[in-house]
């Protein structure tokens, strides 16, 4: 963890600190803050740049994965659109599904709407 000194530190949170504190420490993720102290603190022997490079690599992998998922979602939308154009609905449910697929495709083809959806966190696709 990045300590107050700005260096990478290894903090040991043992069970003797407290049951709840130990449980909370086990559930911490990368980048989470830890408001309580540690029983023992050791400065890392590895250079900080190594960890920063790894963090940047993980961030890059996350960006690539998000881009892959977005491309996959776009391909699915286009596939559903083409399928909707080819099929003739027989009942109300199929008609609504067809209209929804066409509307989604046409909506996402507008650059302003696409940008707005990318910026709005609750509409992530």
C-alpha positions in Angstrom: 0.0 0.0 0.0 1.2 3.5 -0.6 2.0 4.9 2.8 1.9 8.5 4.1 5.6 8.8 3.3 4.9 8.2 -0.4 6.7 4.9 -0.4 5.3 1.5 -0.9 4.8 -0.1 2.5 3.7 -3.6 3.6 1.3 -3.4 6.5 0.5 -6.5 8.6 -2.9 -6.6 10.2 -3.0 -9.6 12.4 -5.9 -11.2 14.2 -4.6 -9.8 17.5 -5.5 -6.3 16.3 -9.1 -7.3 16.4 -11.5 -9.7 14.7 -13.4 -7.0 12.8 -10.3 -5.1 11.8 -8.7 -8.4 10.5 -11.8 -9.2 8.6 -12.0 -5.7 7.0 -8.3 -5.9 6.1 -8.8 -9.2 4.3 -11.6 -7.6 2.2 -9.6 -4.6 1.1 -9.0 -4.2 -2.6 -6.3 -2.4 -4.5 -6.5 1.3 -4.0 -8.8 1.1 -1.0 -7.9 3.3 2.0 -7.2 1.9 5.4 -8.1 4.4 8.2 -6.7 2.3 11.0 -3.0 1.8 11.7 -1.0 -1.4 11.3 0.6 -3.6 13.9 3.9 -3.6 11.9 4.9 -1.6 8.9 7.8 -2.5 6.6 9.1 -0.4 3.7 9.1 -2.3 0.5 12.5 -3.3 -0.9 11.3 -3.0 -4.5 11.4 0.3 -6.2 8.1 2.2 -6.4 8.3 2.5 -10.1 7.7 -1.2 -10.5 4.4 -0.9 -8.7 3.4 2.2 -10.6 4.1 0.4 -13.9 2.0 -2.6 -12.8 -0.9 -0.2 -11.8 -0.7 1.5 -15.2 -0.6 -1.9 -17.0 -3.7 -3.0 -15.0 -5.5 0.3 -15.9 -4.6 -0.2 -19.5 -5.9 -3.8 -19.4 -9.2 -2.5 -17.9 -9.5 0.1 -20.6 -8.9 -2.5 -23.3 -11.5 -4.8 -21.7 -14.1 -2.0 -21.6 -13.4 -1.3 -25.2 -13.8 -5.0 -26.1 -17.1 -5.2 -24.2 -18.3 -2.0 -25.9 -17.4 -3.4 -29.3 -19.1 -6.7 -28.5 -22.3 -4.8 -27.4 -22.3 -2.8 -30.6 -22.0 -6.0 -32.7 -24.9 -7.5 -30.8 -27.0 -4.4 -31.4 -26.2 -4.5 -35.1 -26.9 -8.2 -35.2 -30.3 -7.7 -33.5 -31.0 -4.8 -35.9 -30.4 -6.9 -39.0 -32.4 -9.7 -37.5 -35.3 -7.4 -36.7 -35.3 -6.1 -40.3 -35.6 -9.6 -41.7 -38.3 -11.0 -39.5 -42.0 -10.4 -39.6 -43.6 -10.2 -36.2 -46.5 -12.5 -35.4 -47.7 -11.0 -32.1 -47.3 -7.9 -29.9 -44.2 -9.1 -28.1 -42.3 -9.7 -31.3 -43.5 -6.4 -32.7 -42.2 -4.5 -29.6 -38.9 -6.4 -29.7 -38.4 -5.5 -33.3 -39.2 -1.8 -32.7 -36.9 -1.7 -29.7 -34.0 -3.3 -31.7 -34.5 -0.8 -34.5 -34.8 2.2 -32.1 -31.6 1.2 -30.2 -29.6 0.9 -33.3 -30.8 4.2 -34.7 -30.4 5.9 -31.4 -26.8 4.8 -31.0 -25.9 5.8 -34.5 -26.3 9.5 -33.5 -22.9 10.8 -32.3 -24.4 13.2 -29.8 -26.5 10.6 -28.2 -23.6 8.1 -28.1 -21.4 10.6 -26.4 -24.0 11.4 -23.9 -24.5 7.8 -23.0 -20.7 7.3 -22.7 -20.5 10.2 -20.2 -23.5 9.1 -18.2 -22.4 6.4 -15.7 -25.9 4.9 -15.2 -26.2 4.1 -19.0 -22.9 2.2 -19.5 -23.1 -0.3 -22.2 
